């Protein structure tokens, strides 16, 4: 036992709330590849930040088992990474930083193991209206923003592959 003096009345209560299930405009702000806990594979850890709406600035985390003894875990990770890569307008990446600072849609669902948590269900391209839009700066680090990131539509995202059918369905629901 160790002696430690602590007064809980001097600490603000934690008011963190999980994001509701749904779709959010976001950007990948950080990515790393680390050993998994068992040291039997590799995990790509992604940090995203919501760009718009009530939850602007909130983080979203995703862990992809890119190397793992369980082939299903790797398959699922590769499928989700393919969604993300396509959503940012790439077919191939050589560095995880190729995923950074490009506006996308991230869909969250309820975690099966812990219903109070949310997990990434899918990634899709951010589809903009076809009408001409005023020129805007690409997503960039903004030191004046307390969250550190300014999320805007990129002027033109490379799109060597067609948008996934899910993203097209999303647009048909009237969200532009």
N, C-alpha and C positions, 0 to 999 in steps of 0.2 A: 504494500500500500504506500502511496506517496501523498504528501500533504500538498494541497493546491487550493487556493482561495479564488472562488468564482462567484459572481453575482449576475444571475440571468436577467435581472431587471434592467441591466445596463446595455443589453443587446436587443437590437430590433428583431422582431420575429421574422422568420422566413416566409415570404409571400409568393414564392415561386409557384407558378402554375404551369402544368404541361400544356403544350399546344393541343387544341382539339383535333380530332380526326378530320382530315380534309386536305385540300391542295393549297400550296403556298408558292409564291414567286420567291426564289432564293438564288444565292450564288455560293459556290464552294470557296471558302476563304482559307482553308488549310488542309493539308493532306500529308500523311506519313505512312510508311510501311514498317511494321514492327513484328517481332516474334509473337506468336500467340502465347497464351498463358502456359500451356503444356510444353512449349518449345518444340512443337512438332510441325509447325507451319508458319505462314505469314498472314498478317491482317493489314489491309489497307484501311486506315482510319481517316474518315472524311469529316470535316467540320463545315457546315453550311450556315448561312445566316439569312433569315427571312428579310425580304427587301421592302415589302409594302404592307399596308393595313395595320390593324390593331396590334399585331405581333411583330412589327418591324423591329429588327435588331435581335430577335430571339434566336438562339442557336439550335441547330438540328445536327445530330451526330449519326453517322452510319459506319459500321464496321463490316468490311467485306473479306471473307476468308479466301484469299487468292491462292493460297497453297495450304492444303490440309489433307490429312489421311482419309477423310470422308469425302468421296467423290461428289456426293450430292451437295455438300457445303460449297465446294469449289464451283460446281455448275451454277448454283444459285447466285454466287458472287459474280461469276462471269456474266450471267444474264443481266444482273443489275448494273454492272459496270458497262456493259454494252448499251443499256438504256441511257446511262449518264453520258457516255461518250457521244452517242448519237444526238442527245439533247443539246450538247454544246456545239454541235456541227462538225464533229470529227469522226473519222472512221478508225483511225489509229492514233495512239498517243505513245510518246517515248518517255514522258515524264509526267508525274501526277499533277505538276503545275499547269499542264495543258488544260486541265479541267477548271482552273481557278478563274474567278471574276467574270463568268458568263452567265447571264440570267437564264434560269430554267424553271420548270415547275417540279416541285417535289410533293408527292402524295404520301401522307402519313396514315397509318392504321393503328389500331389498338394492339399492343403486345399480347400474344397468347399466354405467356407465362405470368405477366404482371399487368392487369387491366388498367392500372394507373399510369402506365408508360405508353409512349408512342414510338413506333418504328417506321422506317422508310418502307413504303409499299412499292413505289416505282418512281422513276424519273421520266420526264417528257419535255419536249421542246416548248419553249415559250413562243406561242404563235401570236403575231401581231396582226392588226388589220392591214389589208392590202392598200388602203388609201395612203397617200404620201403623208409622212409624219415630219414634224420639224426636226432639224438635226439636233442630236443630243450627244453628249460625251459618253464614252463607254464606261462600264462599271470601273470604278477606280477607288483607291484608298483616299479618304477625305479626312485629314487630321482635324478639321473643324467639327466633324460629326462626332458626337459622344460615343457612338457605336463603332466609329472608325471606317465605315464603308458607305459609299454612295451607290445605290443600286438603281441603275437606269437601263433602258433598252439600249443594247449596242446598235450602232448605226446599221451594220449588216453582219450577220453571223454567217460564216461559211456553212454550207449545207450540201455536202457531196452526196448525202443519202436522203431519201424521202423521209418526211416526218412520220413517226410511228403512228399507227392507226389510233392508238389511245389518245394521242395529242389531237388528232383530227376530230375525234368524238368530243373531246373537251371543248374545242372551239365551236362545234356545232351546238353546244348547249347554250350559246349566247355569251360566253365569256370571251372577250377579245382583248 
